[in-house]
Amino acid sequence: MFPQRLNDSRAYDIAAALRDGFDRHYRLFRETSAAAKQRFERADWHGQQRAQRERIEFYDVRVDEAVLRLRTEFGVDKLGMDTWQQVKLHYIGLLTDHHQPELAETFFNSVTAKLLHRSYFNNDFIFVRPAVSTEYIENDEPASKPTYRAYYPTRENLRETWKRVIDNFQLALEFEDLDRDAANVTQAMLAELGPFRPRTNFQIQVLSSLFFRNKGAYLVGKIINGFVEIPLALPILHTGEGAGSKLVVDAALFGEDELLMIFSYARAYFMVDMEVPSAYVQFLRGMMPRKPRSELYSALGLQKQGKNMFYRDFMYHLRHSSDRFRIAPGIKGMVMLVFDLPSYPYVFKVIKDFYPPQKDTTREQIMSKYLLVKQHDRVGRMADTLEYSMVAFPRQRFEEELIAELKHFCGSLLEDDGDRLVIRHLYIERRMIPLNIYLQEAGPEGVEHAVVEYGNAIKDLVAANIFPGDMLWKNFGVTRHGKVVFYDYDEIEYLTDCNFRRVPAPRNEEDEMSGEIWYTVNKGDVFPETFGPFLLGNDEVREVFMAHHADLLDAAFWQGCKERILAGHVHDVFPYEPTKRFSMRAKALAVAEEALAE
């Protein structure tokens, strides 16, 4: 129950200190995101990657600052229940005209969770449910830009409209040929619309900030024609490296599926300058209704808000379902105990207390690998993870076999009070079909697609300076879009920390016949030619693999990639098919015309 009166003078000051702590966090977050535009214009790719990594750490630093201030200035560890309830009520009042109230509520939860016992984790003391609406928030300051801009072209001036749309972002670098790019976008748009008749409200709506990630900037919006709405994204890239580089619109992507690939949970977070993030999420959700709002917040770099919303969705699902948690299907992991809820599209991963002898690792090392993935460019090939502490589950929803496994393998992380199971630390990931199971069940076409995708996944990881370590099929999954994604991180390393070698020739017949290794193996040594026996026992799989990815068994391929990365090269990894690129289409058209001429 809330207090009848706000009679504790300290409560308002504590609430204001919390609000100030959040405002400082979001100001720094936004400054870093806004600076992505200048980094893109300078082609400062290493700076962009560094900023993406560092921005992830901002939140926890600001939370710790707020905790320290509350303890030193207000002695909050000695506050009573009534005062904490008043703090929350004052905080709600301070958010009435705030532009990021949902983020500020999450910040409040993060700080108070470090100060209060979990018995306080209910809606009287923290924001179990949001208290301030995010509907229709807009920045009404005269100098501010709206969430999106609307353009009203005619059929005759479509190309000029697209030029104006792109020009309005005021990129400092010159386009190689904006007339050509606008013509390409117009042609692609008309092809997407089919028999085109502009309706009364024909318009193009474009979010006011570009979305920056790695070496690309994305213009995101939608086309509205009558009752038809078509999501769109235009990737803008540099034409080359160095001082002579210019800009080019690389492709025009239409429809929800294309945008889902760009906003995939297996990719790094975007940098976007947003005054009102909830308005961006609402706009994006209108184009991608299958994408949970939690994942959209995370994609925008607001992963703590994504975690908070995911957990609320999860609790809501638990209240409206009755199935039981079980050990996840598939081959059991050596370092992780994985369980799932059949009705929910995620898996829960808990680090075991002990591992087989062949796994020379520690809990701290495993956690550092997961943090590496969180901070790294995931290039569409590594699933994002949500990390939680002190998660309470209803015990009756667990199968007894799973409880027994948790107690045996993860006893140090488990609390069982008879009604609830509390897991002190766990990771949550999107559920995928394990690749080894997919290959067993797929027909010839499915096997070919999966094996080609598997090799492409490894090559994309290599381009991002990641060596997967354990490349067995069971450590990869197939998404609902048919993409192959890596999800077992306990053995990943930076590619540049590995030494790729050929297996030395045997010195004599005894070496050749020996079942033991006759050559020296140092820390970091990798022998790609030895991958084959573990991966290619199936003749059908081997045939496809050797036709498309035989280079993965050659140390020279890996060493060459490593040397390019060490030389400072940042690879291009596109979240769309190469055939979508205007340059590829132009080449294909030129080849076709040449063939006709002959």
Secondary structure, 3 states (H helix, E strand, C coil): CCCCCCCCHHHHHHHHHHHHHHHHHHHHHHHHHHCHHHHHHCCCHHHHHHHHHHHHHHHHHHHHHHHHHHHHHHCHHHCCHHHHHHHHHHHHHHCCCCCCHHHHHHHHHHHHHCCCCHHHCCCCCCCCCCCCCCCCCCCCCCCCCCCEEEECCCCCCHHHHHHHHHHCCCCCCCECCHHHHHHHHHHHHHHHHCCCCCCCCCEEEEECCCEEECCEEEEEEEEEECCEEEEEEEEEEECCCCCCCCEEECECEECHHHHHHHCCCCCCCCECCCCCHHHHHHHHHHHCCCCCHHHHHHHCCCHHHHHHHHHHHHHHHHHCCCCCEEECCCCCCCCEEEEECCCCCEEEEEECCCCCCCCCCCHHHHHHHHHHHHHCCCCCCECCCEEEEEEEEEHHHECHHHHHHHHHHCHHHEEECCCEEEEEEEEEEECCEEHHHHHHHCCHHHHHHHHHHHHHHHHHHHHCCEECCCCCHHHEEECCCCCEEECCCCCCEEHHHCEECCCCCCCCHHHHHCCCCCCCCCCCEECHHHHHHHHCCCHHHHHHHHHHHHHHHCHHHHHHHHHHHHCCCCCCCCCCCHHHEHHHHHHHHHHHHHHHHC
